[in-house]
Amino acid sequence: MICHADGIPRALIHSGGTRRVVLSVRDEWLIQDRWWTDQPVERHYFEVLVDPGRVVTVFHDLREDEWFEH
């Protein structure tokens, strides 16, 4: 994942180096769950429009600092 300085996705990078530019962010939300356990979940989700016009949901695992495509 390539992000802007504010953490907003700029481009998705897939295995093999394929890059998909994020044209716009359609929605974003934060999930904080399981805070009462020893493995809480904290994720920042983004619904993004990528070229060639496909909508993809990605999230940043804030605890592990890793990105995933949903």
C-alpha positions in Angstrom: 0.0 0.0 0.0 1.2 3.5 -0.8 -0.4 6.2 1.3 -0.5 9.9 1.5 1.1 11.5 4.6 -2.3 11.5 6.3 -2.6 7.7 5.9 -5.2 7.8 3.1 -4.5 5.1 0.5 -2.9 6.4 -2.8 -2.2 3.1 -4.6 -2.7 -0.6 -4.0 0.3 -2.9 -4.7 -0.4 -6.6 -5.3 2.0 -9.5 -5.4 4.1 -9.4 -8.5 4.3 -5.6 -8.3 1.0 -4.8 -9.9 -0.1 -1.3 -8.9 -3.6 0.1 -8.9 -4.1 3.8 -8.4 -6.7 5.0 -6.0 -8.9 7.5 -7.8 -11.0 8.4 -4.9 -12.1 7.3 -1.4 -15.8 6.7 -1.3 -16.1 6.0 2.4 -14.0 5.3 5.5 -14.7 4.0 9.0 -12.9 2.8 12.1 -13.6 -0.5 13.9 -12.5 -1.0 17.5 -13.6 -4.3 18.9 -12.6 -7.0 21.4 -11.1 -4.3 23.6 -11.9 -6.4 26.6 -9.6 -9.3 25.5 -5.9 -9.7 25.2 -6.2 -9.5 21.3 -8.2 -6.3 20.6 -9.0 -5.3 17.0 -8.5 -1.8 15.7 -8.9 -1.3 12.0 -9.3 1.7 9.7 -11.4 0.7 6.6 -11.5 2.5 3.3 -13.9 1.9 0.3 -11.8 3.1 -2.6 -12.3 3.5 -6.4 -9.3 2.1 -8.2 -8.5 2.1 -11.9 -10.1 0.8 -14.1 -13.2 1.9 -12.1 -13.5 -1.0 -9.6 -14.6 -0.4 -6.0 -12.4 -2.2 -3.4 -12.5 -2.3 0.4 -9.1 -2.2 2.1 -8.2 -1.9 5.8 -5.2 -1.0 7.9 -4.7 -3.1 10.9 -3.6 -0.4 13.3 -2.2 -2.8 15.9 0.0 -4.7 13.5 0.6 -1.9 11.0 -0.4 -4.1 8.1 -2.8 -3.5 5.1 -5.3 -6.0 3.7 -7.8 -6.0 0.8 -11.2 -7.2 2.0 
